[in-house]
Amino acid sequence: MDVTEKWGDSVDEAVDLALKEMHLTRDEVEVEVLEEPSRGFLGIVGHELAKVRVTRKGAEKEEKAEETPAAPAEEEQEEPKKERRWKKNTNKKPLSELIDADEELTPDPVMDELDFHKKMKELPDCEDHAALTFLKDVISDMGLNLEAKAKADDEDVYIELSGPDCGTIIGRRGQTLDAIQYLTSLVVNKEHEKYIKVVIDAEDYRSRREKTLEQLANKMARKAVKAHRSMKLDPMNPYERKVIHATLQADNKVTTRSEGQDPYRRVVIEPKR
């Protein structure tokens, strides 16, 4: 292997992962930093990984990395990045350590919003809820211009965000939105014996993201069959991996599996032999 791309919490960690896979030393390769790492609000919100391309010296630099085929631009419509208005925190605990990373096709009350979105429209409007109060405080502390409306019953709460700063609250591939949803769930369920499901959305992002992931899954599956080789997607959270697995589980031409450890865990799509 002459070229590979890797993700890591830091540039050094990503490079070490690449060197281990290539069985080379640092002196034998050239390193190109594709994405710088960053930490966000509370050390988790807005957290982004480092990505590097490592090339064996003497190899063609133009050779495409086999490790991580980039998702087509039209499949990955990212929310525009906005300048963060909060100070970075010294808490370095990654979001992956907070979110349950059980196997993708098993029930996950925190990350699985697929069925909940069908139910949410039936929930009654709610103007006074612990989730809504906490979320409004977070929005205020972050200095964002957003409006929050809630629907809730004794078992579920759904909060829809709208306003000019939705791009910021969503974050890169929904990372910020996922983090805030998790924190809100912790607050709501702290003193409750019965689990209350919390889902936070912003301008229907989760439905749009789900459709994008389904399109990406089908497109990469076709590529895997045509090229007769496996396709590795970019690292995703448990919920997004579930969408990929569920989309392709009935496809008789490919199989899917997950590999790696969070936050680098990804889906691999393989043609059936």
N, C-alpha and C positions, 0 to 999 in steps of 0.2 A: 504494500500500500504506500503510495507516494504522497497522497493528500487526504486529509480528514478535517472535519469541523466538529468542534465540541462546545458544550455549554458548561458553565461552572459558576459557583458563587463569586469567584474571583478569576482574574485572567490566569494567574498561576495555577489554580485548580483545574481550569479548563485545559491548559497546556499539559499539565501532568497526566490528565485522562487521555489526551491524544498521544503523548509519548508512550504511555503504557500499551495502548492499542497497536501502535506502529513498531514497538520494540526498538525505539531509537533514543538517543540522548539529546539534550538540549543543543549541544554543539552541532548536531547532524541535521538540524531543521531550521527553517525560517518560519517566524510566527507573524501572522497578520491579525490584529484585533478587529473583529467585525462589529461587536457591540460592547460598550463599556458597561460594567455593573453599576447598579445604583440602589440605594435604600430609601424608603419613603417614610410616610407618617407612621409612627409607632414601630418603626423598623420592619414593617411588613407591607403596609399599604403602598402600592406603587413600586414594590421591589422588582427589579429587573436583573436578569442574569447576564454574565459575560459570555460572549461567543467569540471563538477564535478559529482561524484556519491555519493548520500546521502543514507545511510542505517540506518534504525531504529535499535537502540541498542537491541541486543538479537535476531535479525533476521539472517538468513543464509546469510553470506557475498557472497556466491557463486551464490545466486539467481540472474538471469539476470534482468536487468532493463526493465520494461514494456514500459517506456516512449519513448525510442529512439532505435529501433533495428538498430544495426550497419550495414551499407551497406557492402555487401560481398567484400572481398579484391579484387577478380578478376574483380569486377564491377567498382572499384574506383582506376584507375591507376593514382596516383598523380605524378606530376612533382617532381623530386628530389629537396630537399631544399638545398640552397646554402647560405653561409655566406653573410649577408647584408653588403654593403660597404658604407652605408650612416648613418648619425647620426639621432637618433630619434628626432622628432620635438615635441614641446609642444602643438601643435594644436591637440586637442582631439576630433574633430568633426568626428563621424563615417561615413563611406561610405554610410550607409543606409540613412542618412539625406540628402545626395547629389543626390542619384538616385531616380527617380520617382518610387513609389511602387504601381502603379495602379493595378487593378485586372488583373490577368494573361492573360486572353483571349481577352483583349481589345488592340487596337493598341498602341504601345509604341515605338516612333521613336528612343529612345536612346538605349534600350536594345534588340529590336527584330531584330536579324540579319538573321533570317531564310530565308526570301525572298531575302535579299541582297546578300547572298553568291551565289545564282544562277545567279545574275546579274553582279557580280564583274568582271568576266573574260572578259566581253564585254567593260569594261571601258578602255579608252586610258591611256597609261603610262604618268606619270607626274613627272617632276624633280624639280619643284618649286611650293610649296604649303605651306600655313600657318601651316597646320597640320604637314607636314613633318618637317618644320623648328622647330616647338615647340617640337616635339617628339625627334628629334636629340639632342636638348639642354637638355631634360630630361635624355636621355640615357647617355649623357656626364657627367651630374651632378651626376648620380648614379654610374658612373665609370664602365659601362657595355660594353662588347665587342659584339656589335650587328650591323647589317646592316639593313637599312630601305629602302624599295622601295614602291612607291605610284602609284596608279591608281586613276584618278579622272575625273569628269565632273562638270557641273554647280550645280548638285544636290547631288552628292555622292563623297566620298573619301574613298578609301580602302588602308590601309598600311600593308604590310607584313614584319614581322621582322624575321631575321635569324641570327644564330651565336651561339657561345658556351655558352652564358649567357641567352639563351631562358628560361631555367628553372626558373631563378630568375625573369625575367620580367613577366612570367606567374603567378607565386606565387601559393599559396595553392588554388586549385580548381579555378584558374583563377582570384582570387581576385585582384591581382596587375594589371593584364592586364585590367580588368574592370575599375579599378580606373583611370588608365592612359588614357584609351579610353574616359572616361567621362570628364576628365580634358582637353583633346585635343578638344573634342566637344565644351566645353565652350569657349575655345580660338578661335576656328574657327567661331563660331556663335555669338560672342560678338557684332560685329557691322554689322551683316547681317540681313536684314529684312526677307529674304527667308531662311528657315531652310536647312542646309547642313548636311546630314547624314554622320557620321564618324564611321568606323569600323576598329579596329586594331587587327591583328591576329599574331600569332607566330608559324611558322612551322606547320600550319594547325591545331592548338590546338582546335579551336572552333568546327570544324567538328568532330574531334576525341572525344571531350567532349560531343557533341550532341549525337553521337552514343552510348557512354557509358551511358548517362542518359536514352536513349530509352531502352537499355538493362536492366538497373536497374529498370525502371518503369514496364516493362513486368514481370521481375522476382518477384518483390515485389507484383505485382497484383496477380500472381499465388499463392504466399504465403498467401495473404489475403483471397483468395477464399478457399484454402485448410484448413487454420486454422480457418475460419469463424470469423475473427476479423480484426480490422483495423490495418494498418501498417503506422507508422509515420516515414518519412524520415528525414534526417539531415537538418538543416536550409540551404536554398538556396536563391540566388538572384532572382529578378523577371524573368529574361530571362530563367534561368534554371527551375524555376517552370512552365513557359510556356511550355517548352519542355515536362515535365512530364504530364501536363494536356492534351496537344495536342496528345501525344502518346496514352493515354488511353481514349480519349473522345468517341471513337467508340466501346470501349469494353463494351459488354452488361452484363458483370459479375461484374464489379466494377464501383464505382464513385470516383471522386477526389474532394478535397476541400483544401483550405489553411487555416491555423490557426496561431495565434500569430502575433506579431508586428516585423517588421524589426529591427535589423538584425537577429532575431530568427524565422522569419516566415518560415513555412515549409509546405510541401504537406502531406496530409493524404489520404491514399488509403483505401477505405472501400468496402467490398463485398455488392452487392445489396441484399436486403432482399426479 
